Amino acid sequence: MTSEQHLAPFRMPDRLFAELAAGGGSPAAVAFLERAERARRLLLLRTLLDDLDVLRTPLTPVAEAWRVLKEAAEKSPEPVERLLLAPATGGWISHMLRRVHGTAGGPPLWAEAGHLSALALSASLHAGTETAFDVALTDGRLPLPGLGMVRLPGAQESLAVGRASAARGELTVTGPGRAAGSVRVTCHPLAQRAGTDTWLPLRTLTHPASDGTASFTVVLEDLDPYRDLDDHLPPARLDEGEAREWQRLFGEAARILARPGTPGPGRVDPAMIRAIVPFGRTAVSPPPPPFVQVSASSGDSFGGMLIVRPSSPLALAETLVHELQHSKLAALLHLFPLLEDDRAERYYAPWRTDPRHLTGLLHGVYAFTGVAGFWRDRLAGAPDERTADTAGYHFALRRLQSRLVVRTLLTEGRLTPQGRALVSGLARTLDGWLREPVPDGALTRARTAAALHRTEWRLRNVDPAARAPSDGPRFRADRTFWPDDRTHAFATRPVAPHTADEHLAAGDTAAALAGYAEQLAADPAEPHALAGWIVARAAHDPGRATRRMLARPELLQPLPSG
């Protein structure tokens, strides 16, 4: 690791770009992206250090922290590289650049800049060097990236300046006390694996490597203040039961993903993942749903992902694929301009309830091409008819939706040459998949669910009174978020249907029409029921009139009476 900037160009081999453009990516391709992210991160850090050199601070100057970090990297390069490449480190660097440019907020700037001293302390502990820093303590806490967090019992409950010194793996932290005087803690972060009143170690998720010779670890990040996608966050330590449940789910999800064969879309080596940030839960009860309610990732935090824990290892495995796809595309976008985006949110994304801009559309289609590949593998290895039906549904739905978005990008996306090569690669992958057989019932439900989502999206978003211009529809001023509960509901064929949706999923369009008509009698413009009625009507009585309704459902007048 060095502070000097090298001007040698960074070139991606054509074969690696082709792998990524197809929606997949071998370990060599992902490793290339990680090297590119390392180079980018060092450049951003150099820029940040220049901005912080003139910062007035009660802490040790950032130049001294950078010197210690480089010295530790010379003596112990591997652990310091892990610190540099940690998703939270990328989050901190980008957050700080936004702070110095006035586009983000948080604690006092000097305190956030002091996180570099915490990084240097962690590096010094790994290298066994001696160092001392004036550091920022928040309520007596000092997070150590990649290691854990020191807690000072009886410390002042606010932001304060403390002193931290490291020597031969031992760390001593002193800070102002709550009443008077000071408090002091000594610990051995590299050796202490169990939590105490004064030390909380970093949690990790472990799983044997695919060859069975070793185990790999993924950070379960609940302490680092820059684990979020943007803002500074206080620690949110998981309770022991929740941490064990994460380990169980991750272990089973990693086994699901450990499928031998040629790397391709949807095939992920879990060792590529750097960190999982548990979001919104700190206890096992009540049990979560079997699908992932929320997940997200950031281009600044390669290999990191924020996830609400599901109850299903299969859902976690799917989400790991989805979010790693986002990381890969974000890294590609750092290397190549892929499109010209005016950021106007006017495009239909089949996995969203709101209009999207072009970059969001590209991210979505890249992620869901990976998801389609994930379910394709589940279909190929299905042990029974029921599993094949469910996997076939998800594969058929996501390949259909992804191909629709690929068409939008190829016709309207203002793609660069590299962007067109990428989207064309996705098109070839999806066109091949569209010719692959899927169980008939699963295919029908997938097509129905896709039509339902698009129809309801237009009813809720598109202004029927505005004439559609050449650059896309005009949107309603009163549009709001709406729950897309049909995507998961149609995944299995109902055995004993009762609701209109269940009748439609079961293929009984006449019963579905009657059910939707009953709902519309009470509220003729209710979008959920109206979308169901339009799709059921098109399936029950296909023809030019119903095709027009599906194309522009917002223009349906008069509203149906039965």
N, C-alpha and C positions, 0 to 999 in steps of 0.2 A: 504494500500500500504506500502510495507516495502522494505528495501534494502537487507535484509537477504535472502539467497538462501535456499529454503527448498528442501530436497532430496527425499521426498515422491514421488513415481511413479505416473504418470498421466495415468489412464487407461480409455479407452473408452468402455462403455457397448456394448455387441455384437449387441443388437437390434438397437442401434443408428448407428453402423457401417453398418448394413444391410440396413437401410433406405438410408444412403448416397451412398452405393454401388449400389443401384437400380437407382441412378441418382436423388433422391429426398432429403428428409430431413425435419423432423418435426421441429417446433420451439425449441423443446428440443435438437435435434441434432445440430442445428445451434448455440444454446446457449452454448452447450458443446464446439464446435469449438472456439467460442469467448473466453471462459474461458482458453482454451489451448493457444490461441493467446496472451491473457493477460500474462500468465505465461512466454511464450517465450519472449514477449516484455520486461518484467522486467529483465529477464536474460541478454538480449542484452544490455539493458540500464546499468545494473551493469558492464558489460564488457566495455561499452563505457566510463563510469565514471572512471574506472581504467586507461583507455588510456589517458583521458583528465586531470587527476589529475596533471600531470607534465607539462601541456601546459602553456607556457608563454603567458599572455593575459593582455590587459589594462582594461578588464572588471572584474566584480565580479567573483571570482572563482566558478567553477561549483559545488564544494562541498557545498558552501553556498546556491546556487540555489536549490540543491537537498534537503538540510535541510528545506528550506522554503516550498518546494513542499510537503514534508512528513508532516510537521506541518499543512499545509492547509488540507491535506487528512484526518488527524485525526479529524478536526473540521467540515469539509464539504465533506464527502467521495464521494457522488454521482457525483457532478460536476467534481471533480478531476479524478474520474474513467473515466468519459466521455472524459476528456482531454487526459488521458493516452491511451484510446482505439480509439481515433480519427485516421482515416486513415493517415492524414498528420503527426501525431506524429510517427507512424510506419515508414513512409517514411523518416522522419528526422533521426531517429535512424539508419536505415540501410544505408542511405547516409553517415552519419558521420562515421560509421564503415568502409565503403569503402574509405572515405577520409583518415582516420588514417592509413589504409593499402595501400594507394597509388594507388587505382584503380578507383578513381573518382576525379573530379576537382570542382572548384567553387570559391567563394569569399575567402578571407583569413580565415584560419582554426579557428582562435580565434573568428571571427565574426559569423561563423556558429555554433560554440560551444555555443555562447551567446544566441542561441535560447532557451536553457534550462532556462535561466533567464526569457524569455518571457513566457514560460510555467508556471514558478513559479509565475510570476506576475498575470497571469490569475487565477491561483489557489488561490492566496492570495486575490484577489478581490472577488472571490466567497465565501471564508471563512470569509471575513471581518477582516483579520489580517493586521498588519502593517509591511511593509518591504520597502527596497530601494536597487536598483541595479544600477551599471554602465552597460549600455546597448549599443548595436550596432544600430546606426541609418543609414539608407540608403536613401539619398536624403530627410532627415527629416521624414522618415516613421518608425514606430515601429509596426509591426504586433503583435497582441495578440491572440494566438491560442484559438479558440472556442468563441471569442468575436468580433473581428474586427480589425481595424487598426487606430492608432493615426497618424495624420499628423501635422507637425509643419510648418505653413506658414513662409516663409522667412528663412528657415533653410539652412545650407550648403548643396550644391548639390554634395554629394559624401558620401563615407563611413566615419562615424564619431562616436565618443564616446559621449553618452549622459547620463543623469541621470533620472531614473524613480522611483517614490515612490508611494506606495499604502497605504491607511489608510481608513478603514470603507467604502469600496466601491468607494472611490474617487482616481483618478489617476492623478498624475502630472508628466509631462515629460519636461525636459529641454535639449536643445542642442545648438551647436554653430550656430551663425547666418551666413547668406550669406555674409554680408559685415564685420561686427564686432560685438562683444558682443555675447549675447545669446538670444534665443527665448524660450518661455515657454507656455505650454498648460495644462489646467486642464479640466478633463472630468469625466463622471460617466458611464463607459461602460455597467454596468448591467442595467441601467435605460434608457439610450439614445438609442431609437429604430430607430430614423430617422438619416440620414446622414447629416453631416455639413462639413464646410471647414476643421475642425480639427478632426472629428471622422467619420469613416465609419463602421457601424455595420455589423456583419456577416449576410449574407442572408440565409434564410431557406425556404424550400418547405414544405407546410403543407397539411395534408389530414386527414379526420376523420378515426379513427380506425375501423376495420371491424365490431366491435360490436356496433359502433355508440355512444359509451359513452365518447370518448375522441379523441383528435387529436394527431397524431404523427408528428414529424418534421424530415426532412432530410436536411443536410447542402448542400447549393448550394455554393461551395467553389471557390471563385474567388480572394482571398486575400492571403491565407497562402503560404509562399515561398516554402513549401515542399508538395504542392498539386499534383505536377507532379509525374510521375513514377520513376524519378531518380534525375534529376538535379534541382538545386535551380532556382526558377522562380520569376521574379518581379510580383507584383499584376497586374491583368487585370480586372478592375472593369467593370461589365456588365452595359450597359445603362438600364434605367428603363423599356423601352419597351421590351428589351430582357429578363429581369428578370420576367416580367409579363407573357411573352410567356412560359418561363420555368415552371412557376407555373401552367398555364393552361394545358400544356401538361402533367406535372407530375400528376396533379389531375385526369385527364382522364385516364392516364396509370394506376394509382393506382386503379381506379374503375374497369378497365379491369382485373387486377390481383386479385381483391377481390372476388374470386370464392369460394363458400362454398364447403366443401367436404374434403376427406382424403388427407393429404399432399402427394404429389408425384412429379415426375419429371415435371418441367415446372410450378409448382405452388409455387408462392413466396409471402410471406407476405412483402409488401413494407417497413414495419417498420424494417425489417432486414437490410435495406440499411443504411449506415452511412453517406455517402457523395457522391455527384455528382459534378464532376469538368467539367464545360463547356469548350469545347476545340475549338479554331479556329474561334469563332464568338463572336462579342461584339455588334451586332446590328441586328434588326429584318429583314431588307432588305439587299440583295434580299432573297426571301423565299428559304429555304433549300429543298432538295428532300424529298419524303415521307419515304425513308429508311435511316438508319443510315450509314453514310459514314465511320466514324472512331469511334471505341470504344476500350478501353483497361483497364486493371486492373493490380495490382501488388500483389504478395504474401506478400509483406511487409506492405500493406495497406488494411487490411481485411475490407470488406464492402464498400470500396471506388471504384469509377469507373470514368473514363475520357470518355466523350461522346461529339461528335459533334451533336448539336441539330437538330433533324429531324422536319418535319412539321406534322408528323402523331403520335398521341398518341399510336397507335398499334405498330409502329416501336420502340417507346421508351420503351413500356412494354416488347417487345421481347428482347431488349438490356439489360434491367434490369435483366431479367432472365438469359441471356447469361453471363453477367459479374459476377452475384452472384454465378453462377456455378464455375467460375474460382476461386473466393474467397474461396469457400468451398473446392475445390480440393487442392488449395495451402495450406490451413490449414491442410488437411489430410497429405499432403507431409511433413509438418513440424513434424507430429506425427509418420509417418511410412515411411520407405523406400519402395516405390511401384515398382520400376524397377531399373535396372542397365543400365545407359545411357552413351554411349561413345560420345554423342553429334554430331555424324555424321548425316548430313542432307541428307538423302537418301530415305525417305519414302513419299508416296503419301498421301496428306491430301486433301479431296474433297472440302474444303472451302478455300484453299490457292492456289496461283499460283506458289509457290516455293516448293522445297523439304523440309521436316521437320525432326527434330530429334524425338526420342521416347517420351521425356517429352512433347514436343509440340504436338505430336500426341495424347497423353493421355489427355492433357488439352483440345484440340479441341473436342475430342469425348465426354468428360464429359460435356462441354458447349453445344454442339449441341444435345446431348440427352435431355438436358433440353429444348432446343429450339423446338425439335420435340414434347415434351410433351406439351409445350405452344400451338402449333398449333393443337395438338390433342384436347385440350380443346376448342379451337375456332371452330373446326369442329363439335364437339359434341353440341355446343350451337349456331350453325349458324342459323340466322333467315330466310335466303333465299338461293336459289340455287347458286347465284353468290358468296356469302360469303363462302358457303360450298365448292365451286370449288377452290377458292383461298386458303382457309385454308387447304383443302385436298392436294393441290399441295405441300405446304410447309411441311406439316406433312409427306407426302410420300417421298419427296426428302430428308429430314433430317434423317428420320429413315433408309432409304436405305444407305445413305452415312455413317451414324454413324455405322451401322452394318458392313460395309466393313472395317472400321478402327478397330473395335473391333476384327474382324478376323485377321487383321495384327498384333495387339498387342498380341493376344493369341498364334499366331504361331511364331512370331519373337521378341516379346517384352522383353525377359529376365526379366520376372516379379518375384517379391518376392511373398511369400505366401499371404501377404495382398494385393499386387497388383493383383494377379490372382483372389482373392476373389472379388475385386472391379470390374475388367473387366468382370468377369463371371456374376456378378450382372447386369451390363449394358447389357450384352448379353441376359439375361433372359427377361429384360424389353423390349428390341428391338425385340426379337423373338415374344413376345406376340403381340406387336404393328404391326408387319409385317402381322399378320393374320387378322387384323381389316380392314373392308371395307373402300374404298376411292372412290369418284366419278371417273368413268372410264376415262374421259378426263383429269382430274387432275393427275391421276396415270400415264397415258401415257406421259404427258408432263414432269412429274417428272423424269421418267426413261430416257427420251430423254435428259433432261438437265444434268442429272448425267453422261450420256455417252458422251455428248459434252464436259463437263469439263475435264473428264479424258483423252479424246482423244486429246484435245488441250494442256493439261498439258504435255502429252508425246511428242507431236510434238515440243513444245517449249523448253522442258527441257532435253529430253533424246537424247544422241548422237547415231545416227543410225549406225555410222561407228564402234562403240566399241561393241565388243561382250559382252553380258550381263553376268556378273559373278554370282556366287551363292549368294553373299550378296547384290544383287540389281543392278539396271542399272547404267551405267556411264553417266555423265551429260555433256551437251554442255558447252563449255567455253564462248560462246557468249549469254547465256540466260539472259534475262532481265525481268523486271516486265511487266505484261500484264493485261489489265482490264477484269475482269470477269463480263461482262454485261448481260450474258445470264441467270444467276440464277434468277435475278429479272424480266427479260423480258419474261420468260416463265411462270411466275406466273399466267397470265390470257390468255385465248384463244383469239387470234386476231379475230375481227369481219370481217374486210376487209383487209386481208393480202396483202402486197406488196413486202416486202423483202424476201430473201431466208429463213432467220430465222423465219419470221412470217409465211411463208408457212409451215415450218417444225413444228412450234408450233401448227398450225391449223390442222396438220395431212395430209397435201397434199405433200407427199414425192416426187412425180414426178415434181411438180412445184419447190420444194426446190432444187432438183438435178439440174434442168435447171438453176436456179439462181446461185447456187454455181459454176457450170461449167462456167458460163459467167464471174464470178469474177476470177476464176482460169486461164482463157484464158489470162488475163493480167498479172497475177503473179501466176504461177503454184505451188509455194511453200508457199503461204500465209497461215499461220497456222489457222487463224480463219475460212476462207472459206474452207480449206482442211478438218478441223475437221467436219464442217457441212456436207461436201460432203460424208465423210466416214460414219457418223452416219445416214444420209438420205439414203445412199446406203444400209446399213445394214437393215434399216427398210423397204425399198422398195423391196429388194430381199434377204431375210434372207437365210443363208446357211453357209457351212463350210468356204468358201472363205471370206465372209464378217465378220464372227466371228474372223478369223485370223487377218483381218485388224483392228478390234476393239481392239484385244489383243495387237498388236504391230504396231500401226499406223505409227510410225516413220520409219518402214521398207518398206513403200508403194513405190514400184518402178515397172514400170514407174509411174509418176504422172498422175492422171486422165485427160482425154481430153474431157470428157462429160459424 
